Amino acid sequence: MLSFEGAQTLGDAAIVEKLASLPLDGLRHQVATKDAQPCEGGILINVTGQLLAGGESNPQFFCQTFLLKPEGGSYYVQNDIFRLVYGL
């Protein structure tokens, strides 16, 4: 499941479609913090930082939390929550 700015998307095809629809060209990011913990056989990761869209001069703060689960010698993203942080 993907939660992006409060909108939930479920299923591989729907998540790929949602990600493809986002205006990501020219987007730069700077990671400020990253934390990880073991969680139910996987890894829970929280990342904070700033995004800067092409042509913009003011960065936007963000927070993203996702759960990685092992599968076949690798990991996949089972859950992903992304939020822009306003008012900082």
N, C-alpha and C positions, 0 to 999 in steps of 0.2 A: 504494500500500500504506500502511496505517496500522498503526503499532505503538503500542499504548496499554497501558502498564504490563506489557509483555512479551507481550501477546496480539496476534497479527498478524491483520489483516483485509485482504482483497484484493477489489477490484472496487467499482465505484461504488455499487451498491445495498447491498452488505454494509457499506460504510463509512458511508453515510447511516443505515442501521439502527443501527449501533453508536453513532454520535454522538447519534442521537435517544434512545437508551436511557440516556444518561448523565444524572445528576441535576444539571443546570446552572442550575436556577432559583435566583436569589439569590446566585449565585457571583460574587465580585468578584476581580479580579486586579490586581497591581501589578508592572509590568515593571521589573526591576533592570538587566539588560544585554540588548543586542541586537547581534549581529554578522552581517555578510553578506559573502559572497565569490562571485565568478563560478565556476561549476562546470558543465562539459560543456554549454555553451550556455544554462544556466539560472542561477539564483541559489540558493545554499545559505545558509539563515538559521538562526541559533541564538539562542534567547531563554531567559533565566532570570528568575525572579521568585517571587512569593508568591501563593497562592490563599487566599481566605477564604470559606468556605461560610456561607450564611445561618444565623444563630444561634450560630455558632462564634466563640470568642475567640482561638484560636491559629491563626495562618496556617500554611499548608503550602507548603514550597518546591517549585518545579518547574523542569524543564528541557525545552525542546521544540526539536527540530531538524526543519526541513522543506526540501524542494527544490522550488522553483518552476520550471516550464518554460514557455517562450513557446508560444502557440497562437492564431492568428487575431487578432493585435494585442493580446492579453491574456496572462494567465498562469494556470496551473492548478497545484495541489499534486500533484506526482507521488509524493512520499514524505513521510511525516510520522511522527516518533518523539516520543512524550511519556512522561515519567517524573516521578513524584513523588520528591523527594529527602528521605530520612529520615536522622535522626541528626545534624542540624546544630544 
